Amino acid sequence: MTVRPIPNNENITAATSASEIDDLADKCDQLEKRVSELNDSYDVLQKRWTELIEWRNVLREAGAVFERAQGHTDEIRRTSNDDDTAPLLDDDVEQNVNANGSGEPNSFAVMNIGFVAGVISRDRVNAFERILWRTLRGNLFMNQSEMEEKIENLTTGESVDKNVFIVFAHGKELISKIRKISESLGADLYPVDEDVNNRRDQIREVNQRLTDLRSVLDNTKNTLMAELRMIAAKLASWMVIVKKEKAVYHALNKFNYDQARKCLIAEGWCPKNDLSVVQHTLREVNARAGLQMPSIINELQTNKTPPTYFKTNKFTVAFQNIINAYGTAKYQEVNPGLPTIVTFPFLFAVMFGDIGHGFLMLLAAVLMVLNEKRLDGKKVQEIFDMAYYGRYIMLMMGSFSIFTGFMYNDIFSKPLSIFDSMWEYRVPENWKQDQGQVLHAERVPGYTYPFGVDPKWEPATNNLLFTNSYKMKLSVILGWAHMTYSLLNSYINARHFRTPIDIWGNFVPGMLFLQSIFGYLVVCIIYKWSVDWSATDQQPPGILNLLIYMFLSPTEVKEHLYSGQVYVQQTLLVIAMICVPWLLLLKPFYLRWENKRHRGLGYRGLGEASRVSALDDRDSMDGNGHAMGRDSFEADGDTVALVAEEADEEEEFDFSDVMIHQTIHTIGKALSLIVLVISTKS
């Protein structure tokens, strides 16, 4: 049964008292008990209904067997009486045959023949027959037929096909074996009277009980559904009350009880900008509850590093989660999620530059954004839920894809002729297409295509060569810009935390290594674009060969791009080679030297011993050792401690861990060079 949410339920269930919670708990217990009893009663009645249905089918099948046996016996009698040579039955035999006085043969009792009747699952009938045949060695007669009604399995709720069977055998021992075999295979056995009148009475009794039981089942089901509808109407508000109560207990379980002051003390963090909101909320709750002892918040100093908190909204939360998937920035470090709002969808659009496909993505994102109030909180499908969660990412990606589609002049893989082309095809007088001659285009003098790629490149034979080269070089420039501003973030972090070793050990060699290889490549690309090679006699050099031969043959340049190229490349190559050991060794050995200098004698700095305990009765000490009251603490940064936590013991310096971390960092820088070479080659 679907439970619809209640709008504005915070007003309906606000300020729930303790007595109301207790009454709700008692009411829920009573409802649970009543619904459980109704369910159990309904299951018992349904099981009894199934048994009566099976019993009725067994009575009908057994009656058909006995009627066929009666008809066969009468035929034998008529045949015997018409035959003059047939021996006459004496009075004793006649009396035994018709001992019951009803005219129905009673030969089963005379010949000590018994029978077992019941119902068994259809998929077990073959195994049941084989086991009976082998166990009784063929001394049995079995008749079975399919039931028209399908029996519902109360455990799984699935319909089960069953067969009715009746087995005749001689002797009580064989009948006992048949019963045991039937019960072991899950068959249900039912009593059947041999007398036709008693059988009819049994059928009438079963039908009457089925009628009465159907009425009881309907009443039980209606009562159960009425109870469930009443519960469903109030379930949403009850769930809000329960969730609020559980949230309160969950928060209280994180408090520590102070035996001396008979109060609860919690340790935690909150954003500094929201501290006034927390204080106002506590005062409001205290006034509403009428507490004699109000809650108190103290801002305390601590030497623990606060947790990182980035305030997000429905637009930025998906971008921030992309960054958090790779790692969380340290407290007060630059948040890389902010520039990711632009760089991530734009770099996607560089690969997905198509006006048509970008418009379809933008349209889907706009529809999800416009209907977010109706779709929010609904579970439709896993793929759709992922798309809806990143609807603003799709919105940005679609917008940038349309822009890059105009840059590439591409809409569903076809160009747009928005402006006049800057190329003209002039057919020579002796040009013949059937002879395989190539038609060359000539540029219109004094005119440049205003925006994007000229549409005349689409039918050109060298279109793929031109566009691939253009997009490859553009991707290298964008990648270089992305890596450069990322390194600048590390410089900002080092300046903020006042760690010069991160500047001279990571930022400076990393930036020199990047610019000596990648930066030089970007400068060469831009310089090559800026030169009018058609006005010179020199053939433009290939950027791929320039980068490869810069490492393979640094002493010579086969294709010159500018004068003095060999000396510039040699200098940059030496700088790049020096930056590798610089990046690898400087910071680990500096930290090792600093640790020995400051910790060698086992002394601790005066400012490092201060710690504040939330359970301490004494006034706390500031960083200079002066006593401070609890209400006079000042908090630095964007996050403050509501109650200070006890400082961890200072970890010992481990040179191997620092060295391993720096090695991984250096390998990452070196691998970027390999990636660039591969991307340039492709």
N, C-alpha and C positions, 0 to 999 in steps of 0.2 A: 504494500500500500504506500503510495507516494505521500510524503509529508511536505506540505508547502510552507516556506518560511513566512514568518510573521513580520511585516514591516514595522519599523520603529519599536522593536522588542526591548530596546534598552529603557524606554519609558515605561513599558508594561511591567517589567521585572525589576525595576530599580528599587534599591533599599529593601531587600527581602529580609524580614526579621528571622530570628532564630526559631520562634514558634512556628512560623510558616514553613521553614525548612523541615522541622520535625513532623509537622502535619503532612507535608508532601511526601516525606519518607514513609510514614505509616500508610498513606493512601497508595503509594506505589507498591508497597509490600502486599496490601490487600488486593490490589488489582492483579499483581503478578500471581498471587495464590489463586485467585478466581479464574484467571485466564488459563493457568496451568491445569486446574481441575476440569475446566470445560474442554481443554485439549485432550486430556487423558480420557475423559468420558466419551468424547467424540471418537477417539481412536478405538476404545473398547467397543462402542456401538458399531463402528465401521467394521471391526474384526468380526463381530457377531453377525452382521449383515452378510459378510463374505461367506461365513460358515453356513448360514442358512441357504444362500444361493447354491453353494456347492452341494449341500445335502439334498436340495430339491432336484438338482440334476442327477445325483446318484440314485434317488428314488425312481425317477423316470426311466433311467437306463436299466436299473435292476428289474423294474416292472416289465419293461419290454423283453428282457431276457426270459423272465418267468412266463410271460404270455406265449412267447415262441415255444418254450418247452411244453406248455400245456397243449398248444395246438399240435405239436409233434406226438404227444402221448395219445391224444384222441385219435389221431390218424392211425397210430399203431393198433389201437383197440379195434377200430373199424375193419382194418385189414385182417386182424386175427379172427374176428367173428365171422367174416365172409368166407374164410378158408375152412373147408370141411375137415381137412387133415390136421388143423391146428389143435393142440391140446387145450383143454378147458382149464381155466384158473379155478383152484379150489377156493373155498370160502375164506380160509385164513389169509391167503394172499390178497384177495379182494378187500378184506377188512384192513390189511396193512396199507394197501395202496390208497384207500379212501378212509383213513383213520380219522381225519378231522371232520368228516361229515359234510364238507362243502363242495365236494366234487373235484378239488384241486389235488394233484398228486402230492403225496407226502413221502416220496421215495428218498429225499435227502436225509431225512431222519432215520428211515429204515436202513438205508445203505451206509449210514455214518459219513455222509458227505456234507462238508461245511463250505462256507464262502466268506470272502472278504471284499468289501466294496469301499471305494473311496475316490479321491481326486489327487492327481499327480501332475507336476509340471510337464509340459509337452516335450521339452528337450531332454527329459530323463526317461521317457517311455521306452525307448529302445534298450537302454541299459537295464531298466527294470525287467523287461521281458527276458533278456539273456540271463540275468542273475536267477530269476525264478526257474527258468528252464534247466539251468545247470544244477541248481540246488535241489530241486524236486525231481530231477532226472526225467522230465517230461510227464510226470504224473499230475497234471493239472489241466484245467480248461479256463481260458482267459478271454474276456470280451472287453473291449475298450472303444470309446468314441470321443470325438472332440466336443468341447463345450462351446456353445455359441457366445455366451457372455465372457468378456475378458475381465479377469480378476486383477485389481490394483494392488501392487505391493505397498504396504503401509510404510515400509522403511525407506524405499527409494522413490516411491510415487509413480513408478512405471507400471504399465499394463503387462500382465503375464498371461500367456496362453496355457490352458490346462486341459487335461483329458480325464474323463470318467472311466473307471475300470471296475470290473468285478471278476474275481478269481475263485474257481471251484477246485477243491482238493479233497482227498479222502483221509480222514483221521485228524484228531485234534493236534497232534504234533506238527503235521504239515501246515495246518492253519496257523499255529503259533509262529512257525518260521516265516510264513507269508507276512504276518503282521509286523514282525521285527524287520524284515527286509523293506517293507513299505515305509515304516517310520524312519528307517535309516536314510532313505532317499528323499525324505521331506514330504511324503504323501500324507494327506489328511483322510482318516478312516471314519465312516459314518455307519450307524446301525440301520439295517433294512429288515423288515418283517417279511417272512415268506408268504404269509396269508395276504390275499389280494384285498380283502376288506380292511385289514389293519394297515396295509400299505396306503390305501386311499385315505384312511384317517390321518396317517402321518403327513401325506401331501397337503391335506386340508389344514392341518395344524401348522405346517411350515409356512404356507401361504398367509395364514392369519397372522402369524408372528412377524412375517416380513412386512405386512401392511402396518402393523403397530410399530414396528421398529423404524419404518420409513418416516412415520409421523414424529417419532422421538428424535430421529436424526435431523430432520428439518428444523424442529424447534431448537435443538442444541446448536445447530449451525447458525440460525438466526440470532440466538442469544449471544453467541461468540462474536459474530460480526458486529452486533450492536455495541458490545463492549470495546471492540477494536476501533470502531468509528469514534466512540467517545474519547478513547485514548489518543487517536490520531489528531483529533481537533485541538487537544491541549499539549500534544507532545512537543511541539516546537518551543513553546514558552517554558515547558519543564526542562527541556534540554539546555536552554539559556541559563536557567537558574542553577542547574547542576554544574554546567561548565564554569560559571562564575564562582560557585562554591569550591569546586576542585582547584581553580586557579588560586583562590585565596589560601587554601591548605597547602598547595604546592609552594607558594611563596613563603608561608609561615614555616614550612619544613626546612627552609634555608636559613632561618634565624638561629642564633645561639642564645641560650637562656643564661642570664647572669644571676647566679645564686645570691650574690651580695645585694644587688640593687633590685632584685625581683622584677626584671624586665627583659624583653627580647631585643637583641642587638643583631643587626644585619650588616654585612659588608658587601659593597657593590660599587659600581661605576655608573655615571650618567653623563651625557653631554653637558658641557658647561652652560650652553645657551638654554638648556631645558631645566636647569636647576630651579629657577624661579617657578616654573610650571609644576614641578614636583612639590615644592613647598606650598604653593597655593592649593594644590589638590589635597595634600595632607590636612591643611587647615580646614578646608571645606568638608572633608570626611569627618574630622574630629567634631566640627560644629554640628553636622547632621546626626552623628551618633551620640552626641552629648557626653563624651568621655571626660572624666575628671582629670586624667593624666594625658596631656596631649603628646603626640609624637614629635620627636626632636630630630633635626638633621644637623650634623656637624661636618664641616669640610675639614678633612684631616690630610696632613702630608704623608706621603709614602714613597719609598724608593722602588716600588714595583712599576714596571712599564704598563701603562694603561692599555686596554684592548683597543684595537682599531675600529673606528665607527665612521661609516660614510652615510650621510643622510641622503636618501634616494626618494624618488617619486615614481609614478607609474611610467614615466617616459625614460628615466635613467636606470631603473632597477635591472632591466635586461642587459644593458651595456655593462653595468657594474658586476653582474654575475659572470659575464664572460671573462672579466679580469680576475675575479675571485676563483675561477676554475683553474687558473694557472698559479695563483698564489695571492696572499693577502699582504698588502703593504704594511710596513712597520708603523707604529704610532707616530703621527705627525710627518710622515713621508708624503711626497707628492703623489696624489691619486692619479694613476694613469687611466682611470676610467673616464675622466673628463675629455681628453682629446680623442679617446676611442669612439665617442659619439660621432665624430666626423671621419676619422681615419678608417675605422672598420667598414662602414657602408661604402665609403669612397673606393677603397681598395677592392671591395667586392665588385663595384660598378666598373672598375677598370677591366676586370675579366668578363663582366656580363654587360658590356656596352651595347645595348640594343634598345631603340626607342619603343618598339612594339612590346617586347617582353617586359621591359621596365614599366610600361604603362599598365600591363596586366597585373604585375606585382603591386604597383602603387594603388590600383583600383581595389585589389583584395585587401590591402592594408587599410585603406580609407573606409571600406565597408565594416571591417572589424572595429576600427576606432569609433565610428559613428554609432555602432550598436554595442559598445562595450558595457553599458549599463544592463542591457538585456542578457549579454553573454557572460558577464562576470560571475564567477562562482559555479558555472555549469560545467559538467564533465560530458563532453560530446564524444571525442575520439582522441587517442593519444597524439596522433600527428596534428590534428586541428588544435588541440590544446597547446602544443609546442608553438605552432604558428601564432596563436592568439596571444601567448605570453610574450612573444617577440614581435608584436604587431607594429610597434614604433620602430624597431630595427628594419622590418620590411618596408615601412613607410620611407625611411631614409634611403634604404638600398634602391627602392623603386625610383625615387626622385633623382638620385645620383646616376642610376642606370640610364634614365632618359637623357641626362646631361651628357654622359659619355657616349650615348648613342648618337647624339648630334655631333659630337666630336669625331666619331668614327664614320658618321653619315651612314648609319645602318638601321633599318627598320625591317624586322623579320628577314634579315640577311639580304635586303635590297636597298640600294642607295636612294636618296632623295635629291631631286634637282631643285633646290630652293633658290640658288643664285645661278648666274651665268657661269659657265665653266671657264677656267683660265687656260684650257688646252683646246686646240683645234686640229682636226685631221684634214690635211691637204693632200689630195690624191694626185700623184704625178701623172704625166701624160702616158708614159710607157708602163704604168703599174697594172699588173694582171694578177688577180687573186688566185686563179687556178694554178699559177706557177709557184705558189707558196711564198710570194714576196710579202714582207712585213711592212705594214703601214705605220709610219712614225707620226706622232703628234707634235705640234709646235706650240709653244707658249704664246699667249696673247701679250703683246708688249704693253707694259705699264699697268697690268691688272693682276691682282692676286685674289684668290677665292677668299671671301670674307671670314668664313667660320667652318672649321672641320675639314674633312677630307673631300677633295674634289670628286664629284660623281663620275667623272670620266675615267677615274682609275679602275672602276669596276670591270669594264670590258677589256682592259689592257692585259697583255700577256704577262707583264711583270708586276701585276697587281699584288699577288701573294708575297713576292719578294719585298716589295715596298712596304706593305702594311705590316708584315711580320717584323721587319727591321724597325719600323716606326714604333710599334707597340712594345717591342723588346727594350728599346732604349728608353722609352717612357716609363716602363716598369722599373728599370734600374734607377732612374732619377727619383721616382717616388719612394722606392725602397731605401735609397741613400738618405732622403729627407726624413723618412720615418726613423731610421736608426740614429740619425744625428740628434733629433730633438729628444729621443729616448735617452741618449747619453747625457744630454743637458739636464735631464731630470735627476740623474745621479749626482751631478755637480750641485744642483740646488739642495738635494738631501744632505750632501756632505757639508755644505756651508751652514745649513740649519743646525745640524748636530755638532758642528765644530770639530770635525774629524779630518785634519789635513792629510792624513795618510790615505784616506779614500780618494782625495783629490789627486795626490801625486802618485799613488799606487794603482789606482783604477781608472779615474777619469782621464788624466793626461795621456798615459800610454794608450788607453783605448781609443781616445779621440785621434791621436797621431796615427795609430794603426789604421783606423777607418778612413781618415782623410788622405793618407798617403797612397791608399789603393783605390777605395771606392770614390773618394772625393776627386782624385786625379782622373778617374774614368769618367765621372760626370762632367768635369770641366772639358775633357776631350770631346765628349758627345756634343755639348753645347757649342764648343768652338767649331766643330765640324759642321754643325747646322748653320752657323753664322757666316761661313765663308761661301762665296759664290764660286764654286769650282768650275763652272762653265766658262768663267772669264779668265781662267788660268789654264796653263798647259799641263798642270800637274793632275794626276789621277788621284781622287780622294782615297785615303788609306782606309782599310777595314778596322773597325774598333776591336773586333775579335782577335785579329792578328796582333794588333798593338798590345793588348793585354797579355796574350800568350808569350810573345817574344820579349816582353818586359821581364819575365821570369826566366825564360829559357836562354836568351842571349842578351844579357843586360849591357854588353859592351858595344853593340851595334844596333842600328835601326834600319830595317829594310824598307819601310814605307814611312816617309817623313810627313809629319803633320804640321810641324812648326820648327823653327831653327832652335838649336840647342836642346833638342828633345832627349838625346842620349844622356846628357849630364843631369837633366831634371829627373829622368826615370831612375838613374843610378842612385841619386840622392834619396829619392822617395823609397826605393827598395831597401837601402841601408837603414833608413829610419824605421821601416816596417819590421826589419829583422831585429833591430835593437829593442823594439817595443815588446817583443815576445818574452825574452827573459826578464825585462823590466816589469811587465805585467804579472809574471809568474812568481818572482822572488822577492820584490821589494816589500810588499805589505806583510807576508808571513814572517820574514826575518826582522822587520821593524817591530812587529808586535811581540816577537820573542825577546828582542833586546829590551823593549820597554817593560815587559813583564819581569825580567830578571832585575832590571834597575829598581823597580818600585816594590817588588815582592821578595827580593832576595833575602832581606833580613827579617822577614816575617812581620813587618809593621803594617798597620792599617791607618789610612788617613782619618783625620778627625771628623770630617764631614760624612764619612761612610758608615759610621756606627749608629747614626740616628735612625730609629724606627719607632713607629707609633702603633700601639695596640688598642683595639676598640674596647677591650675589657680592662684597660689600665686606669686606675683611679687617680694617678698623678697627672699633673699638667704636663703636656707634651713639650718637647724641646725642638727648637727650630734648627736650621742647618748650622748655625754658629754656636749652638749650645745654650741659647737663652731660653728661659721658660716662657711658654706661651699658653694662654687659655684656649679651651676647646673652640670657642667662638671666634678666635682671632686668626685662624689659619687662612693663608692666601693660597690660591690654586693657580698653577701655571698651565698654559696650553689650552687645548680645546676640550679636555676631559678632566673631571675632578672626581675624587674618591668620596663617596658618601660616608663610608667608614673605612679607615685604612686597614690594609692587610699586613700581616707580619712579613717582613722581608725574607726572601729566600737566602740561604747561605750562598755566598759567592762561589761561583764555579771556578775550578782550577783551569789554568790555561793549558790547552792541549795543542801543541804545535802541529801534530799530524792532522787533526781535524781542520785547522786553518789552512794547511798546505793542500789538503784534498779539495777543500772548497775553492781555493784560488786556482788550482789546476783545472777544475771543471769550468771555472769562469774563463780561463785563458783558452781552453779548447773551444768553448763556445765562440770566442772572438775569431779564432783561427778557422773554424768551420764556416763562418760567414763568408770568408774569402773563397772557399771551395764552392759554396752555393752560388756566389756571384759569377764565378767562372763557368759553372754549369749552365746557369740561366743565360749568360751571354752567348755561350756556344749554341744553346737551343734556339 
